[in-house]
Amino acid sequence: MEEKKECCHKTKERTDKEYTDLIHRLNRIEGQVRGIRRMLENDAYCTDILIQVSAVNAALNSFNKVLLANHIRTCVAEDIRAGREETVDELVVTLQKLMK
């Protein structure tokens, strides 16, 4: 008889504050990307567009830092306290991907 496996898709319940902060950051980034598109459509000078793209990259990096810090403080810490050491391996893999 085959054993049913649980779905490997994980979810995370976030506080209202955490959720709102992350959504606001993404909304700003989305606005910046739309602004870059308008710049391109309006034939803006290349370096001006490149500077705005750099700002979006910095905003995405900042988003990642906040999300990663929240992840470590909650998910990772809780899993370690519960004896789920595999979470550390998962974190290491994630950090390696982020550092490419």
Secondary structure, 3 states (H helix, E strand, C coil): CCCCCCCCCCCCCCCHHHHHHHHHHHHHHHHHHHHHHHHHHCCCCHHHHHHHHHHHHHHHHHHHHHHHHHHHHHHHHHHHHCCCCHHHHHHHHHHHHHCC
